Amino acid sequence: MNPDLLAALILEGQNNIKNIAIIPRDYHFENSLNYVLVGLRRAGKSTLLFKRAQDLVNKQNVDWSQIVYLNFEDERLDGFQLADCNNILIAANQLTTKKHYFLFDEIQNIAGWEKFARRLADQGESVYLTGSNSKVLGHDIVLRLGGRYMTKYVAPFSFTEYLTAKKIPHDKLSVLDTVNNGQIRAAANEYLCYGGLPESIILTDKRNYLTSIYQNVFLADIIVRNKIRNEKTISLLLRKIADTVMHQVSETVNSFVNIVLSRKLIF
């Protein structure tokens, strides 16, 4: 992969991140640690990465030339391999020889990516990674990165963040206002129905959007990752859990087992 192309993509990323309006979220990063962000699809991992870059520049006097952002789902990086990773360092040093801050989105698309990530950490670089749930989860992260990174789980908006995103005041005095209180109650009903995925806030057809996310999680993060042969059984289990969410776990499990046995379903 040509270092000049990488340098151009890095510059493009810097310019894009500068102009993104981001809703503040309740996440804290230690300057001395490297991080890998994991969480539900579309929960805001990339946006949190952008916010970290903005904070480094606006609050810690880091220059934009020091921000090295690459998204490995960019089609211009198709064919990028582990052997190309050192060219990222060459490209970064073409832009500045100051300390770099590496922000890599969907890094799991590079086979063997963890070797490069460990090398950067061992060299004292500041690194922030995101990865999809299907390939970068829990114990996988610990084993692959050898304890060199802090795992930070990114959840959808909390209700407070949700109100902030919808620009609904929610301080103590605002709650007492009749009109504003009504807005908060309406937002609460919507939040309980559709959850707090950031993109869903501005969409009209929220249900279809959530259905699409569910299908991605179900197929990629559950079925493919765990090599499950019988999708029907898992689908039945998920529906049963959803239907009996207020019941005791033992009741749900026993009911599911009876259904599986009666239908002779197997995994």
ABEGO torsion letter per residue (X at the ends): XBAAAAAAAAAAAAAAAAABBBBBBBBBBBAABBBBBBEBBGAGAAAAAAAAAAAAAAAAGBBAAABBBBBAABAAABGBBAAAAAAAAAAAAAABABBBBBBBBGAAABBGAAAAAAAAAAAGBBBBBBBBAAABBEAAAAAAAGGABBBBBBBBBBAAAAAAAAGBBABAAAAABAAAAAAAAAAAAAAAAAEABAAAAABABAAAAAAAAAAAAAAAAAAAAAGBABAAAAAAAAAAAAAAAABBAAAAAAAAAAAAAAAGBBX
